[in-house]
């Protein structure tokens, strides 16, 4: 449950401060936490830090993550690191936008105190790590099937970032720690939640709903690579997802094959997958979809290539009873 905005937050500079090293991040966040705790009447209440991990190229969707973190925490840290290990295509890694100055401005406007933007040598001082955290079975399906090794690479850096952002032992006030991930990357979110649960990370993972443009397209850093015609074609993905949402809320059979047919009706779109799954396990729902009225909850997942750009999207499904 989201908390109400905090009226007692201390004054914050209009721009987020960029820090480059883990030591600098720890020192700056400690100072901010202690300052926040000391500036309010109820000094016994724990101070809190919200971490927003990103690869940069920030947009309105990221701003939503940052604003939620701002509303719930005394200190907000945004990380900007383009993680080589989660790119299966080196060319995709090289062309990923690097816009740190613009990212720091957007982050500051949305409420961040610090932008942690380390270089590769800071995160991987010995080169590619020899020991990795495995995403297991959760990482071999859907995006993991299309992009082998992607989620192990993602966890390599997320495991580190969660450690980096955690308030250190030298902080003199009690602290709470939260990390914010967008629901747009639904498989990533599920895997990070399992990482935290299975390996006992002392952080509360806070999912934040997808932000969409007025035409329904889910906001993504990759959207900037779409031509005008490709963007128009990409709208079929959200139309297919909203079709599933409408049927779920009406307790009708979902019939995902109709969504697949809708997407495949546009020759400009190359469908990778469209599935309805359990939101936690990501297991495909073999029932409640094709012929029987939908009940309970589900998650519709889609991935497709539009022009030269691969897009993913998803839609939480509920029968409307809650």
C-alpha positions as CSV (number, residue, x, y, z in Angstrom):
1,X,0.0,0.0,0.0
2,X,1.4,3.4,-1.0
3,X,1.9,5.9,1.8
4,X,0.7,9.5,1.8
5,X,3.2,12.2,0.7
6,X,5.4,13.2,3.7
7,X,4.8,16.8,4.8
8,X,7.8,16.8,7.1
9,X,10.5,16.1,4.4
10,X,13.4,18.5,4.6
11,X,14.0,21.1,1.8
12,X,15.8,19.5,-1.2
13,X,17.9,21.1,-3.9
14,X,16.2,21.4,-7.2
15,X,18.8,19.2,-9.0
16,X,19.9,15.8,-8.0
17,X,23.6,15.5,-7.1
18,X,25.6,13.0,-9.2
19,X,27.9,10.7,-7.3
20,X,30.2,8.2,-9.0
21,X,31.6,5.9,-6.4
22,X,30.1,3.5,-3.9
23,X,32.0,5.3,-1.1
24,X,30.6,8.7,-2.2
25,X,27.1,7.2,-2.4
26,X,27.3,5.8,1.1
27,X,28.6,9.0,2.6
28,X,26.1,11.2,0.9
29,X,23.1,9.0,1.7
30,X,24.2,8.7,5.3
31,X,24.4,12.5,5.6
32,X,21.0,13.0,4.1
33,X,19.3,10.3,6.2
34,X,20.8,11.8,9.4
35,X,19.8,15.3,8.4
36,X,16.2,14.2,7.6
37,X,15.9,12.4,10.9
38,X,17.2,15.3,12.9
39,X,14.9,17.9,11.2
40,X,11.6,16.5,12.4
41,X,10.0,16.4,15.8
42,X,9.5,12.7,15.9
43,X,13.2,11.7,15.9
44,X,12.4,8.2,17.1
45,X,10.7,7.3,13.8
46,X,13.1,5.5,11.4
47,X,14.4,7.4,8.4
48,X,13.9,5.8,5.0
49,X,15.8,5.5,1.7
50,X,14.2,4.7,-1.6
51,X,16.4,3.3,-4.4
52,X,15.3,3.5,-8.1
53,X,17.6,1.4,-10.3
54,X,17.7,2.4,-14.0
55,X,19.9,2.2,-17.1
56,X,19.3,5.8,-17.8
57,X,17.6,7.4,-20.8
58,X,14.9,8.4,-18.3
59,X,11.4,9.2,-19.3
60,X,8.0,9.9,-17.7
61,X,7.7,6.3,-16.7
62,X,10.9,6.6,-14.6
63,X,9.7,9.9,-13.2
64,X,6.6,8.0,-11.8
65,X,8.9,5.6,-10.0
66,X,10.9,8.5,-8.6
67,X,7.8,10.4,-7.5
68,X,6.5,7.4,-5.7
69,X,9.9,6.9,-4.0
70,X,9.8,10.6,-3.0
71,X,6.4,10.3,-1.5
72,X,7.4,7.4,0.7
73,X,10.9,8.1,1.7
74,X,13.2,10.8,3.3
75,X,16.0,10.2,0.8
76,X,15.7,9.1,-2.9
77,X,18.6,7.6,-4.9
78,X,18.4,6.9,-8.6
79,X,21.0,4.7,-10.2
80,X,22.1,5.1,-13.8
81,X,24.2,2.3,-15.2
82,X,24.0,0.7,-18.6
83,X,24.8,-2.9,-17.7
84,X,26.7,-4.7,-20.5
85,X,25.9,-8.1,-19.0
86,X,22.2,-8.0,-19.8
87,X,22.6,-7.2,-23.5
88,X,22.7,-10.3,-25.8
89,X,23.5,-8.0,-28.8
90,X,26.7,-5.9,-28.4
91,X,25.3,-3.4,-31.0
92,X,22.2,-3.0,-28.9
93,X,24.4,-2.2,-25.9
94,X,26.5,0.3,-27.9
95,X,23.5,2.2,-29.2
96,X,21.6,2.4,-25.8
97,X,21.2,6.1,-25.1
98,X,23.6,7.7,-22.6
99,X,22.0,11.0,-21.5
100,X,23.3,11.5,-17.9
101,X,22.9,15.3,-17.8
102,X,19.3,15.0,-18.9
103,X,18.7,12.1,-16.6
104,X,20.0,14.0,-13.6
105,X,17.7,16.9,-14.5
106,X,14.7,14.7,-14.8
107,X,15.5,12.8,-11.6
108,X,15.9,16.0,-9.7
109,X,12.6,17.4,-11.0
110,X,10.9,14.2,-10.0
111,X,12.3,14.3,-6.5
112,X,15.6,12.4,-6.4
113,X,18.3,13.6,-4.1
114,X,21.2,11.6,-5.6
115,X,22.0,10.1,-9.0
116,X,24.5,7.2,-8.6
117,X,26.2,6.9,-12.0
118,X,29.2,4.6,-11.6
119,X,31.6,3.5,-14.4
120,X,32.1,-0.1,-15.3
121,X,35.3,-0.3,-13.3
122,X,33.4,0.7,-10.1
123,X,30.7,-2.0,-10.6
124,X,32.9,-4.7,-12.1
125,X,36.5,-3.9,-11.0
126,X,37.8,-7.3,-12.1
127,X,35.9,-7.4,-15.3
128,X,32.9,-9.7,-15.9
129,X,32.1,-11.4,-12.6
130,X,33.1,-15.1,-12.3
131,X,30.2,-15.9,-9.9
132,X,26.7,-15.0,-10.9
133,X,23.3,-15.2,-9.3
134,X,21.1,-17.4,-11.4
135,X,17.5,-16.5,-12.3
136,X,16.8,-20.2,-12.5
137,X,13.7,-21.4,-14.2
138,X,12.1,-18.0,-14.0
139,X,14.8,-16.7,-16.3
140,X,14.6,-19.3,-19.1
141,X,11.1,-18.5,-20.4
142,X,9.6,-15.5,-22.3
143,X,12.3,-12.8,-22.4
144,X,14.9,-15.4,-21.1
145,X,14.1,-17.7,-24.1
146,X,14.5,-14.9,-26.6
147,X,17.5,-13.3,-24.8
148,X,19.6,-16.2,-23.2
149,X,21.5,-15.0,-20.2
150,X,19.7,-11.7,-20.0
151,X,18.3,-12.2,-16.5
152,X,21.5,-13.6,-15.0
153,X,23.2,-10.4,-16.3
154,X,20.4,-8.3,-14.9
155,X,20.7,-10.0,-11.5
156,X,24.4,-9.5,-11.5
157,X,24.0,-5.7,-11.3
158,X,20.8,-5.6,-9.3
159,X,22.3,-7.7,-6.6
160,X,25.1,-5.2,-6.4
161,X,22.9,-2.1,-6.6
162,X,20.7,-3.3,-3.8
163,X,23.9,-3.6,-1.7
164,X,25.2,-0.2,-2.7
165,X,22.0,1.6,-1.9
166,X,21.5,0.0,1.5
167,X,22.2,2.5,4.3
168,X,25.5,1.5,5.8
169,X,26.3,0.5,9.4
170,X,27.7,3.9,10.2
171,X,24.3,5.6,9.9
172,X,23.4,6.7,13.4
173,X,19.6,6.7,12.9
174,X,17.3,3.7,12.4
175,X,16.5,3.3,8.7
176,X,14.1,1.6,6.4
177,X,15.1,0.6,2.8
178,X,12.9,0.3,-0.3
179,X,13.6,-0.3,-4.0
180,X,11.2,0.7,-6.8
181,X,10.8,-1.3,-10.0
182,X,8.3,-0.7,-12.9
183,X,5.7,-3.3,-13.6
184,X,6.4,-2.9,-17.3
185,X,9.3,-5.3,-17.0
186,X,7.0,-7.8,-15.3
187,X,9.4,-10.8,-15.6
188,X,12.3,-8.8,-14.3
189,X,10.2,-7.7,-11.3
190,X,9.1,-11.2,-10.5
191,X,12.7,-12.4,-10.6
192,X,14.0,-9.5,-8.4
193,X,11.2,-10.3,-5.9
194,X,12.4,-13.9,-5.8
195,X,16.0,-12.7,-5.4
196,X,15.1,-10.6,-2.4
197,X,12.9,-13.3,-0.8
198,X,15.1,-16.3,-1.5
199,X,18.4,-14.6,-0.5
200,X,17.0,-12.5,2.4
201,X,17.9,-9.1,1.1
202,X,16.8,-6.5,3.7
203,X,14.8,-4.3,1.3
204,X,11.2,-3.9,0.5
205,X,10.5,-4.2,-3.3
206,X,7.9,-1.7,-4.4
207,X,6.2,-2.4,-7.8
208,X,5.0,0.7,-9.7
209,X,2.3,0.4,-12.4
210,X,3.1,0.9,-16.1
211,X,2.9,4.5,-17.5
212,X,1.3,4.8,-20.9
213,X,1.2,7.5,-23.5
214,X,-2.3,8.8,-24.4
215,X,-2.5,6.4,-27.3
216,X,-1.9,3.5,-25.0
217,X,1.8,2.7,-25.9
218,X,3.8,1.7,-22.8
219,X,6.6,4.2,-22.2
220,X,10.0,2.8,-22.9
221,X,13.5,4.1,-23.6
222,X,13.3,2.1,-26.9
223,X,10.3,4.0,-28.2
224,X,12.6,6.8,-29.5
225,X,13.9,4.3,-32.1
226,X,10.4,3.8,-33.6
227,X,9.6,5.6,-36.8
228,X,6.2,7.3,-36.9
229,X,4.8,4.3,-38.9
230,X,6.3,1.8,-36.5
231,X,4.9,3.6,-33.5
232,X,1.4,3.5,-35.1
233,X,1.9,-0.3,-35.7
234,X,3.1,-0.8,-32.2
235,X,-0.3,0.3,-30.8
236,X,-1.7,-3.1,-31.7
237,X,0.2,-4.5,-28.7
238,X,-1.7,-2.4,-26.1
239,X,-5.0,-3.0,-28.0
240,X,-4.5,-6.7,-27.6
241,X,-3.7,-6.4,-23.9
242,X,-6.7,-4.1,-23.2
243,X,-8.9,-6.7,-25.0
244,X,-7.8,-9.3,-22.4
245,X,-8.4,-6.8,-19.6
246,X,-11.9,-6.1,-20.7
247,X,-12.8,-9.7,-21.0
248,X,-11.2,-10.5,-17.6
249,X,-13.2,-7.8,-15.8
250,X,-16.4,-9.0,-17.5
251,X,-15.6,-12.6,-16.4
252,X,-15.7,-13.8,-20.0
253,X,-13.4,-16.4,-21.5
254,X,-10.2,-14.6,-22.4
255,X,-9.5,-16.4,-25.6
256,X,-5.9,-15.3,-26.0
257,X,-5.9,-16.6,-29.6
258,X,-8.0,-13.5,-30.5
259,X,-5.3,-11.2,-29.2
260,X,-2.7,-13.1,-31.1
261,X,-4.8,-12.9,-34.3
262,X,-5.2,-9.1,-33.7
263,X,-1.4,-8.6,-33.4
264,X,-0.6,-10.8,-36.4
265,X,-3.1,-9.0,-38.6
266,X,-0.6,-6.2,-38.9
267,X,2.3,-7.3,-41.1
268,X,4.6,-4.6,-39.7
269,X,4.6,-6.5,-36.3
270,X,6.6,-9.7,-35.7
271,X,5.1,-11.4,-32.7
272,X,7.5,-13.2,-30.4
273,X,5.0,-14.4,-27.7
274,X,1.6,-13.6,-26.2
275,X,0.7,-15.5,-23.0
276,X,-1.5,-15.3,-20.0
277,X,0.4,-16.4,-16.9
278,X,0.3,-16.5,-13.1
279,X,1.6,-13.2,-11.8
280,X,4.0,-14.7,-9.3
281,X,5.2,-17.9,-10.8
282,X,4.9,-16.8,-14.5
283,X,3.5,-20.3,-15.3
284,X,1.2,-20.2,-18.3
285,X,-2.5,-20.5,-17.3
286,X,-3.7,-23.6,-19.1
287,X,-7.2,-23.0,-17.8
288,X,-9.6,-20.1,-17.3
289,X,-8.5,-18.6,-20.6
290,X,-10.0,-20.2,-23.7
291,X,-13.4,-21.6,-23.0
292,X,-14.4,-20.9,-19.4
293,X,-15.2,-17.6,-17.7
294,X,-12.1,-15.9,-16.3
295,X,-11.9,-15.7,-12.5
296,X,-9.1,-14.7,-10.1
297,X,-6.0,-12.9,-11.4
298,X,-3.5,-13.2,-14.2
299,X,-1.0,-11.4,-16.2
300,X,-1.0,-11.0,-20.0
301,X,2.5,-10.8,-21.5
302,X,3.5,-9.8,-25.0
303,X,6.8,-9.2,-26.9
304,X,7.1,-8.3,-30.5
305,X,9.5,-6.7,-33.0
306,X,8.2,-3.6,-34.7
307,X,10.6,-2.4,-37.4
308,X,14.1,-2.8,-35.8
309,X,12.8,-2.4,-32.3
310,X,11.8,-5.1,-29.9
311,X,9.1,-4.1,-27.5
312,X,7.6,-5.7,-24.4
313,X,4.3,-4.9,-22.6
314,X,2.0,-6.6,-20.1
315,X,-1.4,-6.1,-18.5
316,X,-2.5,-7.3,-15.0
317,X,-5.8,-9.1,-15.2
318,X,-8.5,-9.4,-12.6
319,X,-12.1,-10.6,-12.6
320,X,-13.2,-7.3,-11.0
321,X,-14.2,-8.9,-7.7
322,X,-11.5,-7.1,-5.7
